[in-house]
Amino acid sequence: MSAPARRTAAAVGLLLAAGCVSSPPKDHPPGTGRPAPAAAPGENDTASFDWHPLVVAPFGTRLVDSPIRLHEVLLFHEELRGPADMESKDCYTVDGTPPTFVDRPTDEYMMCFDHDRLDRIEASVRLAADDAVSVFGRACARWLGNAMPLTKADDACEGRDGDIAFSARLVGVGESGERSAELLITLSNTANRDAERTPPLDPGAAPVAAP
């Protein structure tokens, strides 16, 4: 083979080899050949820790207008973890799969109605004992970063986001023989309570002069 022919063949071979090289996968940074680094712990917590998906219907929704099918839950006195006024509420759970919380299916999920209007939501999930404190701490930090904080403790996290108050507790951490802990969260409607605390205006009263 002549020299020009050899050079032509070599050039064609290089072109064919280049055509066989596929572009790097989307999760590989160009030029490295290695997968992109994994997200740092807590980087993707915002969506998984969000408690808003637990509110499957707006507070104040009438029971007959619930967008999902419900069936009543009978609560005994010793099962009432909330305040005394829980005894006056009618509580229901969903027919079918309840919403998830912190990327886990809820062990308990209840929607409680006061005078036939949604007033309170309770949910709980089980966390591995070794991870419970860390998960609860990251979740609380997310919640308080997006809401007006009221109180904060190692095993409790409370705050308010608009007209919804949230109160979460971590139960069972450090108990002998327990492999898991329970994360409890209560969401309640504060709009009615704020209205009850505000005295009605007297239409005959003289207007208060501005200072």
N, C-alpha and C positions, 0 to 999 in steps of 0.2 A: 504494500500500500504506500502510495506517495505521501510526502510530508503534508501537502495541503489537505489530502483526504483524511489523514490521521487527525489533523487539527479540527476539521469539520465534524468528524465522529465524536471527538472529545467534547466539543461544544454542545452537540445534540444530547450527549449523555448527561452533561451537567444540567441542561434544561429539564430533561425528564426527571432527574433526581429531585430538582427543586419543586417540580409539579407534584411529586408524591408526598411532600411534607405538608401535613394539614396544619391549619391555623390552631393556635393554642386554645384550650377550653376556656370558657368564660370565667371560670373560677381560678384560672392560672394567671398571675401577673405576667405581662409580656417580658420575654427574655429570661425568666427564671426557671421555667419548667416545673415549678413547685406550686401546690395549691395555695390559694390566698389564705392568710392567717385567719383563724377562727375568731369570732367576736369575743371580746373580753367579757368576763363574768359580770352580769348586771346590765350589759349593753342593750340586750333585747328584752329587758324586764317590763318596759312601759306597757306593752300590749297585754302580756300575760298577767300582770298584777292589777290591771284595771278592773275595778269592781263595778263599773257602770253596766257591763253586760248582764249583771245579776238583776238589774231593773228591767224586767221583760215587759213591763207596762208602766206608764207614768203614775207616780203617786197621785192619789185622788181618783183614780179610775174606779168606776163602779164595778162591783162583782159581776153583774150581768153583762157588762161590756168587756170583760177580760178577753184579750186576743188569743189566749191559749186555754185549753181545757184544764180544769182543776178538779181535785176531789178533796173533801174536807179531812183535816187531820184532828184527831181527838187528843188533846193535851191534858195530862194529869198534872196536879198541882206541883209535884216534885220535878216535873220536866220543864217548868216555866223558868227560864234563865233570865228573863227580862224583868222589868218593874211590875208592880202589882196590877197596873192597868192592863197587862196582857190577858188577865182573866176575862176581860170584857170584849176581847177581840175574837173573831172567827178566823182560824188559820187553815190554809189550803196548801197542797203541794201539786206539782204539775203532773198531768197524765203523759207519760213518756219520759224522754231524757231531759233532766234538768240542765240548766246552764253550767258551764265549767268555771272554775276559779283557780287562779295561779296554775294554769295548765293541767288541772286535775278535775275529774268529775266530782261534783259535790256529794258528800255523804248524806247531808240533810239540806233541804231547801224548802222554805215556807214563805208564803205570802199571806200576811195577816191584814184583815179588813176591820175597820172601825166604822160602825154605822154604814156598812156595805160599801165603804170606799177604801182603797188600798192605802195603808198607813205605815206598814212595817214589812221588811224583808229580812229573813234570817237564813244564813247558809254556813256550812262547815265543811272543811276538807281535812284529810289526814296527811301529815308530813312525816317523812323519815326523821327519827329522833336526832340523828347526826346533822341533818341539814335544817331542822326546824328554826333554830334561832337565826341562822344566816338568812333564810328565806323571809322570815317575818321582819327582820331588820331592813332588808332591801325593799320589801313591800311597803313598810311604814314610811320609809324615806320618800318613796315615790308618791304616796298619798299626801303626805304633808307638804311636799314640794308643789303640789297642784291644788292645794286647798288652804283654807285659813286654819292654822293649827290651834287646838284648844289645850290638849294635854299630851304628854308623851312619857311612856315608861317602858321598862325592858320587856314586859309581857303584855302591854296594852298600847293601843294606838287609837286616838280619837280625833275627830276633826269634822269639818263641815265644808261642803262644796255646794254653793248656792242654797237651795231649799232642802238639801239632803244632808243629814248628819250620819257619819259612819263611826262605828265603834268596833274595834277588833281586839281579840284576846288570844293569847297562845296558852294552851292548857296541857299539862302532862309532861312538860320538859323536866328531865332529871328524875322522874319517878322510877323507882326500882323495877326492873323487869319490863319496862315499857319500851317498845321498839319504834313507837311513833308518838307524835304529839298532834293535838287538834287545834286547828286555826278556826276560830269562830268570828263571824262578822255579822253585825246588825246594821241595817240601813233604815232610817226612819224619816218621815216627812216632818219638816220643821215649819212649813208654811202655816199650818193650822195652829201650832203652838205659838208662833209669833203673833198671829192674829188674836189669840186668846189673851196674850199678855198686854196687848195694846188696848187701852180703854176706848170705848166708842166715843165719838165726838158728840157733844151736846149742841144740837142745832141752834139753841137759844143763847148759847154762851157767846160772850163778846170775844172777838179775835184777839189773840195775844200779840202785843206789839213787839216788833223786832228790837233787840237790844241795840 
